Amino acid sequence: MIYKSLCIFSQNVQKNKNLTSIILETEKNTSDIIFIQEPPRYLIKYIPSPHNCDGEPIYDHPSHPEWFTLARPANNQDDIP
């Protein structure tokens, strides 16, 4: 695909899940790349763990079917990408 122009949208969402979802939806037809600063991260569920009787938490970010996420994976719970 050849682009004559490239539209980039950048926004600090201050960990706001609703704002992130709105941006992903409204920018799907006008932007080619979206940079989200301070994306929200929320607990999805706990998975069984041999090290923790309560289980290991799994976190994720809001997503949208029109976009895919590129982010550095977290090394631990305190290492937020």
Number of C-alpha atoms within 10 A of each C-alpha: 3 4 7 5 7 9 11 12 13 12 14 13 16 13 16 14 15 12 16 23 14 10 16 20 15 10 16 15 9 11 14 14 14 17 13 17 14 15 21 19 15 14 10 11 11 12 11 11 11 8 8 10 8 11 13 15 15 12 15 12 15 15 13 12 8 10 13 8 11 7 7 8 9 11 9 7 10 7 8 14 12
